[in-house]
Amino acid sequence: MRDNSEACESSSPKGLRRRTFMLQAVGVAAMLPVRGGDGVAGAAALGEPPPAASAVGASVSAQPANAGYTLLGPEEAAFVEALVNVMCPADSLTPNGTDCGLAVYIDRQLAGDFGKGGRLYSQGPWLQGKPQQGYQLPMKPAEFFKAGVAAARKAAQARHGIVFEQLSSIDADAFLIDVAGDNVPDERLSLADWFSQLVYPLFQQACFADPVHGGNRDKVFWKLIGYPGLPAFHAQDMVRYRGKPFPGAQRPQSIQDFS
């Protein structure tokens, strides 16, 4: 039986552990876009994770009670909070996903231009696409997300007698693994596609986007991987400190610091 710190790490489509995923984000210096109409924030890491990363979790304050949700209803919000808490459990590195603001980020993105399908072709015809073609549904992302939540809650109820957000962390983790592995059927949609094409990408973005968008609260994930903040200020640093710890990585700067 795994402890709580490992509860969600195998829930990614390819079984990537959370720590491995973060280290790979450092190694490839990837840029993760905010999938909304309100800006783009990078998550490229400079150098190696800082030695003090194990103390990051204690420095993050609790999620404010008035954060609120724009799109998600009460049951949907409860589902998403349970989801991100399973995928990002509280441990010595970070608080749980809700306290990191991940649910707030997901809600804001779905309520904005991305969730409304602002950049998607939506006239049809709707044919069966190939996996590499990505999202190929007539539903807008927000509609797809809500439909997936309803289907997942229904499937959890049928399997366990209770909805997903009431499951233990072990049962919830096992359920997400089955969802990602296409082992939870639904008549209306593919929950595997829902998880891999929408839920997991939003989770990744919530972790590493600029905190101004609601996730990565107190820059906890930037501090964890040693990312110094706004990329526009670090063009030369990316060359100067490549493969080396960046001295300012524990004091990253976000859009909020310049507003």
Sequence and secondary structure as in RCSB ss.txt:
>XXXX:A:sequence
MRDNSEACESSSPKGLRRRTFMLQAVGVAAMLPVRGGDGVAGAAALGEPPPAASAVGASVSAQPANAGYTLLGPE
EAAFVEALVNVMCPADSLTPNGTDCGLAVYIDRQLAGDFGKGGRLYSQGPWLQGKPQQGYQLPMKPAEFFKAGVA
AARKAAQARHGIVFEQLSSIDADAFLIDVAGDNVPDERLSLADWFSQLVYPLFQQACFADPVHGGNRDKVFWKLI
GYPGLPAFHAQDMVRYRGKPFPGAQRPQSIQDFS
>XXXX:A:secstr
   GGGTTTT STT   HHHHHHHHHHHT      SSS        SS  GGGGGSGGG     TT   SS  HH
HHHHHHHHHHHHS  SSS   TTTTTHHHHHHHHHHSTTTTTTTS  S       GGG    SS HHHHHHHHHH
HHHHHHHHHHSS GGGS HHHHHHHHHHHHTT S  SSS HHHHIIIIIHHHHHHHHHS GGGS SGGGHHHHHH
T  B GGG TTHHHHTTTS  TTTTS B GGGG 
